[in-house]
Amino acid sequence: MELFLKLSGILSGVLARTLLPYLRKITTGKIKKFDKEYWITAVASFILSVITTILIFPEFEIAETGPGLEGIIKLFCAAFGFGFGWNSLVNELAKWREKPK
C-alpha cells in the first residue's frame, strides 16, 4: 500500500505540473480547441512523466507518517509535492537553457 501511495503521489504530482500550463492556456484563451496534435504531446508528456517518476522515486524518503487515514493522506501529499517540485525544477532548468528568440 505504501509503495502504491508513493508512486501514485509522485506520478500525480508530475502529471499535474505537466498539465497545468495547458489548462492555464485554455482558460486564458490562448488555445481555442483541442487539436489532434495535442494527442501526441499528451502521450509524450505521459511517457516523460512515467520516466521522471521512475528516476526520482529512489530519492523519495519519508519518515513515519503516522497510522490510519491521516498517515495515508500525509504520505500521498508528500509524494505529490515531491513529484510536482522535481518536475517544476526540470521544466525551469530547460527554460533557462533555451536561447532567447
Helices and strands as residue ranges (DSSP letters): H 2-28, H 37-56, G 57-59, H 68-97
